[in-house]
Amino acid sequence: MNQKLFFTLLIGLFVLSGISHYAHFGTTIEFIISAAAILFVAGFLGKATESVAHYAGQRLGGFLNATFGNAAELIIAIFLVREGLFDMVKASITGSIIGNLLLVLGASVLLGGLKFKEQNFNVQLASHNSSLMILAVIALGIPAIFISNQHFSSGSAEFLSITIAIILIVAYILWLIFSMVTHKDILEDVEETTPDHGEEPTWSRNTSILFLILATAMTAFVSEWLVSTLHTFTADFGLSEVFVGAFLIAIVGNAAEHSAAVMLAMKNKIGAAVEIAVGSSLQIALFVAPVLILVSTLFGETMDIVFSPIELAAIAVSVFIAKSISKDGRTNWYEGALLLIVYIILGISFYLV
């Protein structure tokens, strides 16, 4: 899309979303406008992050892409926590994890594979990512097993949720130290077979940082406007909170990762695309979800870390196939198609809940 047209639509939809929210155009109209606005705001956030990442280097750049790619989802989830919509928050966490592992990674591998017969990335990074994804399944699954026990008091459930949240945050910080400091060289991506032709970002470093801050602020505003419509919107259309959280919110919130990862894969930079997709899922499971539990405590009511059986099943299935496909450090278009097929199966299943 032409840059001038993109910014025109970005500003226009952002302003229109604010007007519709405060003028009360009607829930359905407000939801549609806010969802469209957040797609463009997330796209702006993705462009600014990619530009900053260019100056930061590959590993830090991938981390920034994953972090700010998750900014929209985190901000939306914080507003949901404030409203006490814990089921929708957990569903959005589930949707973010499976969306990144299946939709974002699947689209990247498929489209990159259609252009290049086979793409390669660091096999050691793939191995560590697989271990961390299994840790995420364990961390989210164990509390459900123990807290659902009838002999577990509410106070114990709250204590376990907060404790696990803190442990996961520590585990994620240790992973950052391991991957970006002590073992940075080992986890660097393999040399790309296609040269970058000296591509330079559109904006300078300072402009990129300024736009990153601006995009994050815009995301906060649009997220609040979107969340204010969700309760009425789901009731009007007879949609379950689980489906809305796991798919509608997750897809909208993942817009930045979608565009960034797919574009990188089509430039034969599949390692960077995997870093965004898998790294984003890991960040959601090991950092964002725990942070939301701690944030809920600040709002006066602690959200437990107990996910429903269907949410845990969806996460486990996504991790299983993503691990199977990425473990050898090589990808092709058919593997991308498999990931998307699993995502469609889960989408239909969640819709029928």
Number of C-alpha atoms within 10 A of each C-alpha: 6 7 8 9 9 14 15 12 16 21 15 12 22 22 15 15 27 18 13 18 23 10 10 11 13 13 19 16 16 26 23 14 22 28 23 18 28 30 23 24 31 30 23 24 30 27 23 28 27 23 24 26 21 18 15 15 11 16 19 18 21 25 22 20 32 27 20 23 27 25 22 30 27 24 21 25 27 23 19 23 24 15 14 16 16 21 18 23 27 26 24 31 28 27 30 30 29 31 29 28 30 28 25 31 30 28 24 30 34 25 19 28 23 15 16 17 10 15 21 20 26 21 18 16 21 23 16 15 21 21 12 21 27 16 17 22 18 13 18 23 21 14 19 18 12 14 20 12 10 7 9 11 12 11 9 12 21 18 14 17 23 21 13 19 26 18 16 22 19 14 16 18 14 12 15 16 13 13 19 17 10 11 12 14 11 13 18 17 20 15 12 15 11 9 11 11 6 6 8 11 16 11 14 13 17 10 14 22 16 13 20 22 15 15 24 19 16 20 27 20 17 28 27 18 24 23 20 18 19 21 14 14 19 15 11 11 9 9 14 16 22 23 23 21 23 28 23 15 27 26 23 20 30 28 24 29 28 26 17 24 30 27 17 18 25 19 17 25 26 31 27 23 29 30 25 30 31 28 24 31 27 24 20 24 28 27 21 25 24 25 20 26 24 20 17 21 16 11 13 9 15 21 25 25 26 21 20 15 12 16 23 18 16 22 25 20 18 23 24 15 17 24 20 12 18 23 19 15 19 18 23 20 21 15 22 25 20 18 24 22 15 18 21 14 10 21 17 11 13 18 14 9 11
